[in-house]
Amino acid sequence: MRHPFLLCRFLAILALWLAGSETLAADFSRGGNSVMGCDVTLSGQITSGDAARMDSYLDTIDLPSGYVRTSVLCLDSPGGGYSEGIKLAEIISRRGLATAVGPGQRCESACALAFMAGRILAGDGYSEAKRRLHPAGQLGFHAPGLTVDNGTYTEQSVTRAYEVAVLSVRELIEFRKRASLNFPETLLLEMLGTPPSRMRRIETVGDAALWKVEIFPVGNPRSGAAEMVWNACSNLQGYVQGSRPRNEPVPADTIGDIRRQGTTITIRSGIGFLGEGQPRCQITLGGTGYVDKDAIGYIDFPEAGIPGSFTALYKTMLFAPDTRISDLPAPQQRDRENLLARFTTPRQSRGGASCGLTGQRARVTNVREYVNMRQMPDFDAPVMRRLPLGATVQVFGNPIITNLGGMRAACADACRPAGTGNLQMIRRCIDSNSIWINIMDSRGVRGFVSRQFLD
């Protein structure tokens, strides 16, 4: 070991940081910032025993009750004891408290761990992350660290520091794995990769989407309907895939169709997301009955069947991922009504609904960059070529009905000339990748592509 003294010092420092200071303590009070809806506010340094104190304090006050727990704990703390922050998070999660950081306030280090436990808890056991950050607030994460005076450390103290460090890392991993806490792995890695001298703050819409933090309050975007749908679906894709959303040009066929039923508007993307298979994105706006009253709707990749992809839609997600939180507009009167009005014009589904393709040529569509041409009509078949968006191909023969969507018989009946001709069923067959087309590209290579990527 080249620097044993530095290692010993770091481990001892880590043990002290994890334990927190005993000389200060957090303060708990009723109410707080009215914009953030605070029922209780925690402020000050987080130290050993604060979690138990908060739990006891919450037992002495009357918080809003009902089928859905909606109490909000506001946080204003520079951090403190790492382990105590995890204990606070456990209490927040158990009690079903939402968390918030108001304007001019900060929640950093151990406080940020507690913040990430914020959630809504319904009577039927349904749980959804609920953590709010004001555009003028600060939320920051970093790896542990503390500056102390130089000293001499014994072998026993170093061994103890090492044990505390190992146990605390294990505690953090177990903490993150609990489903109710919704602490993304990407955030854990980002936090541990940020040195103590720096602070990894949530600064952009992409950050907030990736780590499922609601920025509140926010006004409407100035962009049109297609751009808002593209942004929302791209932000959700970043969260589901655990990768930072990228800013890309908005495709012309972003919106596949818009349907209105009563006060509910359902928007279905005309382009796929999440890579091969390309499930479409679906947004539901308006209506009533949302568990989270602040949500403007819900968003999902319903064809993907991915746990966690169905989630509340917040207005922040309608902005481009690289939009800085500090640049988000302030809310205005009648924002919700004005927003919904942009999606009220119905559109016909992209490309109609036919099993086959008219003419001998088709164009690659409904992909972000390319589609794989395969040796057989199956996503498990070898890839022959990558066909870029907009490429022209030659079509051969009749469409091939597969059982990829589990609907071979129904799709075959809908597609045959004397069949039902059910347009809704045909669209389902196309969307589920049950229909494939035999094609040849410009280089004379033949293969198969799912019907939904050709027009």
Residue pairs with C-beta under 8 A, 6 or more apart in sequence:
1 7
8 153
8 158
8 161
9 150
9 153
11 158
11 161
11 162
11 165
12 148
12 151
12 153
12 157
12 158
12 161
13 145
13 146
13 147
13 148
14 144
14 145
14 146
14 161
14 164
14 165
15 160
15 161
15 164
15 165
16 146
16 148
17 81
17 82
17 144
17 145
17 146
18 81
18 82
18 83
18 144
18 164
18 165
18 168
19 48
19 81
19 83
19 164
20 45
20 46
20 47
20 48
20 80
20 81
20 82
20 83
20 84
20 110
21 45
21 47
21 80
21 81
22 47
22 48
23 47
24 44
24 45
24 47
24 80
25 44
25 45
25 47
25 49
25 50
25 53
26 42
26 43
26 44
26 45
26 46
26 47
26 50
26 53
26 54
26 77
26 80
27 42
27 43
27 44
28 40
28 41
28 42
28 53
28 54
28 57
29 40
29 41
29 43
30 39
30 40
30 41
30 61
31 38
31 39
31 40
31 41
32 38
32 39
32 40
32 41
32 74
32 102
33 41
33 74
33 100
33 102
33 103
33 105
33 134
35 102
35 103
35 134
35 217
36 72
36 74
36 100
36 101
36 102
36 132
36 134
36 216
37 72
37 100
38 72
38 73
38 74
38 100
38 102
39 63
39 64
39 71
39 72
39 73
40 57
40 58
40 61
40 63
40 71
40 72
40 73
40 74
41 73
41 74
41 75
41 76
42 54
42 73
42 74
42 75
42 76
42 77
42 88
42 111
42 114
43 75
43 76
43 77
44 76
44 77
45 77
45 78
45 79
45 80
46 77
46 79
46 80
46 81
46 84
46 85
46 88
46 110
46 111
46 114
47 80
47 81
47 84
48 81
48 83
48 84
49 84
50 80
50 81
50 84
50 88
51 84
51 87
51 88
51 90
51 91
52 87
54 88
54 91
55 91
58 91
58 95
63 71
64 70
64 71
67 122
67 123
68 120
68 121
68 122
68 123
68 291
69 95
69 96
69 97
69 120
69 121
69 122
70 98
70 120
70 293
71 95
71 96
71 97
71 98
72 97
72 98
72 99
72 100
72 132
73 92
73 97
73 98
73 99
73 100
73 118
74 99
74 100
74 101
74 102
74 105
75 99
75 100
75 101
75 105
75 107
75 111
75 114
75 115
76 101
76 102
76 105
76 106
76 107
77 106
77 107
77 108
77 110
77 111
78 106
78 108
78 109
78 111
79 85
79 108
79 109
79 110
79 111
79 112
80 109
80 110
80 111
81 110
82 109
82 110
82 113
82 144
82 168
83 168
83 171
84 110
85 109
85 110
85 111
85 112
85 113
85 114
86 113
86 114
86 171
86 172
86 175
88 110
88 113
88 114
88 117
89 113
89 114
89 116
89 117
89 175
89 181
90 117
90 175
92 99
92 114
92 117
92 118
92 119
93 117
93 119
93 178
93 180
93 181
96 119
96 120
96 121
96 127
97 117
97 118
97 119
98 118
98 119
98 120
98 130
98 131
98 132
99 114
99 115
99 116
99 117
99 118
99 130
99 131
99 132
100 118
100 131
100 132
100 133
100 134
100 216
101 107
101 115
101 132
101 133
101 134
101 137
101 138
101 139
102 134
102 137
103 134
103 135
103 136
103 137
104 136
104 137
105 134
105 137
105 138
106 137
106 138
106 139
106 140
107 114
107 115
107 137
107 138
107 139
107 140
108 138
108 139
108 140
108 141
108 142
108 199
109 140
109 141
109 142
112 139
112 140
112 141
113 175
115 131
115 139
116 131
116 181
116 182
116 183
116 187
116 211
117 181
117 183
118 129
118 130
118 131
118 132
119 127
119 128
119 129
119 130
119 131
119 180
119 181
119 182
120 127
120 128
120 129
120 130
120 291
120 292
121 127
122 291
126 291
127 180
128 291
128 292
128 311
128 312
129 182
129 212
130 214
130 292
131 212
131 213
131 214
132 213
132 214
132 215
132 216
133 139
133 202
133 208
133 213
133 214
133 215
133 216
133 325
134 215
134 216
134 217
135 215
135 218
135 325
135 326
135 328
136 326
138 201
139 201
139 202
139 213
140 199
140 200
140 201
140 202
141 187
141 190
141 191
141 194
141 199
141 200
141 201
142 191
142 194
142 195
142 196
142 198
142 199
142 200
143 191
143 192
143 193
143 194
143 195
143 196
144 196
145 195
145 196
145 197
146 196
153 161
172 188
173 188
175 181
175 183
176 183
176 185
176 188
182 212
184 210
184 211
184 212
184 239
184 242
185 242
186 210
186 211
186 242
186 243
187 210
187 211
190 200
191 200
194 200
202 208
202 211
202 213
202 325
203 324
203 325
203 326
204 321
204 322
204 323
204 324
204 325
205 215
205 231
205 235
205 316
205 317
205 319
205 320
205 321
205 322
205 323
205 325
205 328
206 235
206 238
206 244
206 245
206 321
206 322
207 213
207 244
207 325
208 214
208 215
208 316
208 325
209 235
209 236
209 238
209 239
209 245
209 316
209 317
209 321
210 238
210 239
210 242
210 243
210 244
210 245
211 239
212 239
212 311
214 294
214 314
214 316
215 314
215 316
215 325
215 328
216 294
216 314
216 316
217 330
217 331
218 314
218 315
218 316
218 328
218 329
218 330
218 331
219 315
219 328
219 329
219 330
219 331
219 332
219 335
220 315
220 318
220 329
220 332
220 335
220 338
220 339
221 227
221 228
221 231
221 318
221 319
221 329
222 329
223 231
223 318
223 320
224 342
225 255
225 258
225 267
225 342
225 343
226 250
226 254
226 255
227 250
227 254
227 320
228 318
228 342
229 254
229 255
229 267
229 269
229 281
229 283
230 250
230 251
230 254
231 317
231 318
231 319
231 320
231 321
232 281
232 283
232 299
232 313
232 317
232 318
233 269
233 273
233 281
233 283
233 299
234 245
234 246
234 248
234 273
234 321
235 245
235 317
235 321
236 273
236 281
236 299
236 300
236 301
236 309
236 311
236 317
237 245
237 273
237 274
237 281
237 301
238 244
238 245
238 321
239 308
239 311
240 274
240 301
240 304
240 306
240 308
240 309
241 274
244 321
245 321
246 321
247 320
247 321
247 322
248 368
251 270
251 271
251 368
251 389
253 270
253 271
253 350
253 365
253 366
254 269
254 270
254 271
255 267
255 268
255 269
255 270
255 347
256 268
256 269
256 270
256 271
256 280
256 347
256 349
256 350
257 267
257 268
257 270
257 346
257 347
257 348
257 349
257 350
258 265
258 266
258 267
258 268
258 343
258 344
258 345
258 346
258 347
259 265
259 266
259 268
259 346
260 266
260 344
260 346
262 287
263 286
263 287
263 288
264 284
264 285
264 286
264 287
265 284
265 285
265 286
265 340
265 343
265 344
266 282
266 283
266 284
266 285
267 282
267 283
267 284
267 285
267 343
268 280
268 281
268 282
268 283
269 280
269 281
269 282
270 280
270 350
270 366
271 278
271 280
271 366
271 367
271 368
272 278
272 279
272 280
272 366
272 367
272 368
272 452
272 453
273 279
273 280
273 281
273 301
273 368
274 301
274 304
274 306
276 372
276 379
277 303
277 304
277 379
277 433
278 366
278 367
278 371
278 452
278 453
279 301
279 302
279 303
279 304
280 301
280 302
280 303
280 431
281 299
281 300
281 301
282 299
282 300
282 301
282 302
283 297
283 298
283 299
283 313
284 297
284 298
284 299
284 313
285 296
285 297
285 313
285 339
285 340
285 343
286 297
286 340
287 297
290 297
290 298
290 312
291 312
292 312
294 314
295 312
295 313
295 314
296 313
296 314
296 315
296 336
296 339
297 312
297 313
298 310
298 311
298 312
298 313
299 310
299 311
299 312
299 313
299 317
300 309
300 310
300 311
301 309
302 310
303 431
303 432
315 335
315 339
316 328
319 328
332 338
349 427
350 365
350 366
350 455
351 365
351 455
353 423
353 424
353 426
353 427
353 430
354 426
355 399
355 401
355 411
355 414
355 415
355 426
355 429
355 430
355 435
355 451
356 398
356 399
356 415
356 437
357 395
357 399
357 437
357 451
357 454
357 455
359 395
360 394
360 395
361 392
361 393
361 394
361 395
362 392
362 393
362 395
362 437
362 439
362 454
362 455
363 390
363 391
363 392
363 393
363 454
363 455
364 370
364 371
364 387
364 388
364 389
364 390
364 391
364 392
364 393
364 449
364 453
364 454
365 389
365 390
365 453
365 454
365 455
366 452
366 453
366 455
367 389
367 453
368 389
369 388
369 389
370 386
370 387
370 388
370 389
371 386
371 387
371 389
371 449
371 450
371 453
372 383
372 384
372 385
372 386
372 387
372 449
373 383
373 384
373 385
373 386
373 387
373 439
373 441
373 445
373 447
373 448
373 449
374 381
374 382
374 383
374 384
374 447
374 448
374 449
375 381
375 382
375 383
375 384
375 447
375 448
376 448
377 400
377 402
377 436
377 438
377 448
377 450
378 402
378 404
378 448
379 404
379 433
381 448
384 445
384 446
384 447
385 441
385 443
385 445
385 447
387 393
387 441
387 449
391 441
391 442
392 442
393 439
393 440
393 441
393 442
393 449
393 454
394 439
394 440
394 441
395 437
395 438
395 439
395 454
396 438
396 439
396 440
396 446
397 438
399 415
399 435
399 436
399 437
399 451
400 435
400 436
400 437
400 438
400 448
401 408
401 411
401 412
401 415
401 429
401 434
401 435
402 408
402 433
402 434
402 435
402 436
403 434
404 432
404 433
404 434
405 411
405 428
405 429
405 431
405 432
405 433
405 434
406 432
407 428
407 429
407 432
407 434
408 434
410 425
410 429
411 425
411 426
411 429
411 434
411 435
412 419
413 419
413 420
414 420
414 421
414 422
414 425
414 426
414 429
415 426
415 429
415 435
429 435
430 451
430 452
431 452
433 450
433 451
433 452
435 450
435 451
435 452
436 448
436 449
436 450
436 451
437 448
437 449
437 450
437 451
437 454
438 446
438 447
438 448
439 446
439 447
439 448
439 449
439 454
440 446
440 447
441 447
